[in-house]
Each structure stands twice: as structure tokens, then as C-alpha cells.
Amino acid sequence: MSKQRSLNQIEKRGTASRIAGQAYLWLLLAVLYMPILLIIVFSFTESKVFGNWTGFTFHLYENLFTGWHSNAAVQVDPNLYKSLIYTVVIALSAALLSTMLGTLAAIGIFNLKQRTRKAVTLMNSIPMINPDILTGISLFLLFVFLGISRGFWTVLVAHVVFCTPYVVLSVLPRLQKMNPNIYEAALDLGATPAQALRKVLVPELWPGMISGFILSLTLSIDDFGVTFFTKGSNGLETLSTFIYADARKGGLTPELRPLFSIIFLTMLILLIVINIRAAKQEKK
């Protein structure tokens, strides 16, 4: 009887721990995603004050897509569209360049001696640990010292600088899993190093490259600190700096809510599709 009672107590404790763990997980997910869900919900109401529901409508989405026309019913700040274009162009360019540079850097690091590899990997981790403001100020001082006028190109270079280490971190595990003899076999069969890189290494490293690209894309879109210090005063704005300037005026443009919703859903769908494809490839 006492043994049965002890087993029942252990089972009850296990059930209680499991329920507590699940409750904590759902609470954490709620804290993370509730603000995003609120933005999506209130993107379907026309109120200029966030949190004030004035009825379901698609007017904010309509304003977002038509507000740049001179004859639109509601004129949206043209700087919003300019900042969106700059954000997309810089993010895509920085992600592509970072993916190429980070992949080549990861291959180089992987082929170093063990001690050197550890030292270089540690150096690669430092930019990821550094606060954005420190990276931004450092690059700002570098551009001033070199006499480079700040603008689009300095922002792009800055984004490539802080995105590349994340690509290296995404590609290195794929290199560690890969059979190193495949590359050497390709060379032995007559392939040039460039052909072996393109036809052997890249297909093996593709999932890590895609992960690094998406991570670089989101980091670039999200960045404020580095962009703020490297954009100069030529009128260049990205979404993050536009939102900062807009908030200082006393509120946020209502059309930002549908824009945030579209960006979030686009990235979510992209991530789901890539994960499904990666899972299918692993099964094969």
C-alpha cells in the first residue's frame, strides 16, 4: 500500500510539473506574440490611436497601397514609402553579400588548424555579442576618420559587417556534418576548385546558406542602432529610423500597422516553407 501510495504521489508530481511546464511555455509564447497579434488586429480598424477600436475595415490597407498617389483619398507620408524602398533594397543587398562572404569565410575557417579555427571562431562571435550602439559608433568613427561621406553605401557596408558573422555561424555546422572527402574527390576527378565549390560544396551548404540569408534579412530590416549612426544627414531613412522620427512627433502613422502585419506574415510564411522543404530533404 505504501509503495502504491508513493507511486501515485510521484505520478501526481509528474503531472503537476508537466502542467506547470506547459503553462509556462504558453505564457512565454503569449508574451512574445501578443504584441504582434494586437498590431495585426488593430490594423483592421481606422483609429489613429492604437488600442481604440472603431470598427472593422480595410481602409488602412487601402491607404497603404494607394496613399502614394496624388489623387488618393488619404495621403500617406511619402517618407514612409521611401524608407520602405531603402529598407528592402539594403536588406536584400546586405543579405546576399553577407551570404556570399559568410559562406566563403566559413569554408576558410573550417580548413584552418584546430587552434587557429577556435581563435577565429571566437573573433567571429565578438560582433554578435557587441551591442548595436557600439558597432554603430565604431563604424561611424571609422567612416569619419577615412573621410567617407555617410549615406546609402555606408549603411550597406555596415549591414554587411554585422550580418556576415551570423552567416558564418549558420554555415559552419553544415561543413562539420559534410564528408570532407567529397570536395577532394571532385578535384581528383578533374573539377577545378571553382567548379567543386559550385557543384559540390554549395549544394551541401545550401540549407545553412538559406538560414544565414533569412537571418541577415531580418537583422537588416530590424536594425536601428547601426543604421542611425551610419546613414548620415542626406535624407536616407529606413523603416526603423522613420519609425523613430515618427514617434518623436507624438505618434505613429496608422498605416504602419498593416505594413508591420504584412512584413510579419511574409517572413512567417517564408520560414514555414523553408522549414518544410528542409524537412523533406532530410527525409530523402
N, C-alpha and C positions, 0 to 999 in steps of 0.2 A: 504493500500500500504506500509506504513512504517513498519507494522508488518510483512508483507511478505518479505520485504527487510531485516529485521533483521533476519528472519528465514533462508534466503538464505546465509547471512553473517556467521551465526552460522554453517550452513552446510558446507560452504566452509572452514571455520576454522577447523572443524572436519575432513574434507577430507585431508586438508594440514597436520594436526597433525598426521593423520593415515599414510600418505605417508612418512612423516619425521621419524616416529617411525619404519616403515618397512625398510626404507633406512638405519637407524642407526643399526637395527638388522642385515641386510645383510652385512653392513660394518664390524660389530663386528665378524660375522662368517667368513668373508673373512680374517680378521687379524688373527683369531685363526687357520684356516685350510689352508690358502695359503702356509705357510712354509711346512706343511706336504704334500700338493699336489705337491709342487715343488720337494720334495725329491722323491715322487713316480714317477713323470715324468722323472726326471734325473736318476732314477735307470734303465731306458731303454736306456741309452747311455753309451758308454765305456770310455768317457773322465775322466781323473783323476782330472781335475779341475771342481769343481761344478759350473754350470751355462754355461758351454761350451758344446753345443750340437754338437755331431759328427756323428749323425745318429742313427736310431732306431736299437736296438739289445738286445738280451737276454744274452749277454756274461757275464755281471756282476752276473746275477742269476746263470749261469752255473759255473762261478768261485767260487761263494759262496758255491755251493753244491759239487763241485769236487776239490776245491783248497787244501783240506787237504790230498789228495792222493800225494804220492811221484812222480808219473809219470804224474801228471796233467799238462796241457798246461801252466797254470798260477798258481804259488804257492801263496797262501794267508797266511798271518802271522798266525802261529799256535796258538799264544796267543789269537787271536780272537775267535777261537773255544773253547779254554779252558775257556775264560771269559764267553762265551755264556752258556757253560755247568754249570759253577758255578752259573751264574745268574738264570738259570731255576731251578736248584736244591734248591738254597737258597730261591728263591721267592715262589716256591710251598711248601717247608717245613715251611717257615715262615707264609705263608697264612693259611695252615692247622692248625698249632699250635695256631696262633692268633685267628682263628675262634673258636676253641675249648675253649681256655682260655677266650676269649672275651664274648662268649655266657654264660659260667658259671658265669663270673663276672657280666654280665648284669642281670642274674637271681638273683644273690645275692644282687645287688644294688637295684633292683626293690622291694625286700622283706624287705628292711630297713625302718625304720621310716622316715617320710617325711623330717625332718630337716637333719638327717644323710644322707639321699639319695641325697639331694641338695648339701651337702658338698662334698660327694664322687663324684658326677657327675661333680662338679666344678674341683675337683682334676684330674678327668679323662680327662678333657678338656685341662689342662695345657700342657701335652706333645704334643698335636696337635697344640697349639699356639706357642710353643717354636721353635725358628729357628733350622734347622737341624744341624748347626755347633755347637750350644750349647749342643744339645743332644749328638752329636758325641764326643765332647771334654769331656763331663761329663762321658760317658761310657769308653772312653779311660783312663781317670784318675782312674776310678773305677777298671778297669782291671789291670792297673799298680800297684795300691795300694794293690790289692789282689794277685799280683804276677802271674797272669794268662797270659800265652803267647798268643798273638793275632794271629788269623787265621780263619779258616772256622767256628768253633764253636762260637767264639766271634762275628763274623759278623751275624750269625744266631740268636744268643740271642739278639743282638742289633736290628735286624729287627723285631723280635717278640715284643720287648719292644715298638717300636714306631708304630707298626701296630695294636696291641691289642686295644688301645683306640678307633680306628675307627670302629672296630667290635662292641664294646660296644655301640657306638653311633648308629650303624645300627640296632642292635637287640632290644634296649630299646623301640623304638616306637612300635614294634610288640608286646611286652609284655603289653604295655599300652592299645593296642587295644583288646588284648585277654581277654576272660572271665576268671577271676581267679578261678572260681568255678570248671572249667573242671579238673584242677590238683587235687583239693581236692576230687572231685567225683571219680577220678581214684583210689586214695588212699582208699577211703571208700569202693570201690568195690573189694579191695584185692590186688591191684597192689603195688609193692614195690616202693620206691622213684626212684630207677634206672629205673624201667620199665615205671613209669609215665613220667619220663624225656625223655626216648627214644621214647615212643609211643604216648605221648600227647603233651609235650612241643616242642620237636624238629620239628614235622610236622607243628605246628603253627608258629614257629620261622624260618622255613626254608628259606622264601624269604629274611628276614633280614640277615640270616647267609650267603646266597649266595652273597648278596650285599657286606657284610663285607669281604668275601673271595676275590671277584674280586677287591675291593678297596685295600686290603692288597697286592694282587698280583701285581697290577700296581704300588703301592707305593714302593714295594721292588725292582721291576725291575728298577724303575726310580731313586732310591736313590743314591746319591753320597756322601754327607757330612758325614753321619754316617758311611758308608762303608769305606770311606777313612781313618778315624781315628781308625777303629777297625779291619782292615784287616791285619795289621802287615806287616812284610817285608819278608814273606816266599814265595812270588811269587803268592799269591792269587790275582786274578783280576776279577772284574765283568765288565759288559759292560760299565757302567758309568766310572769306573776308567780306563778301557782300552782306552776309547774314550779320556779321559783327557790326558793320556800319549801319545796317538797317535797324538792329536792335538798339543802337545808341540814339536813334531818332525818336524812340519811345514806343516801339512795337515792331512786329514782324509783318511783312507783306502777306496777306491771306493766301495768295497763290503759291506760297512756299509749301503749304500743307499738301496739296495734290502733287507737287513736284517731289517732295520727300517720299510720299506714298509710292509714286511710280518708280523712283530710284530703288527703294527697298524691295518692292515686288520683283523688279527686274533682276537685282542681284540674287534674290532668293530663288527665283526660277532657274537662273544660270547655275547656281550652286547645286540645286537638286539634279538638274540634267547632267552635270559633270560627275556628280557622285554616282548616279545610276549607270552612266557609261563606264566609270572606273570599276564599279562592282561587277558589271558584265564582263569586262576584260579580265579581271582576276579569276572569275569562274572558268573562262576559256583557258 
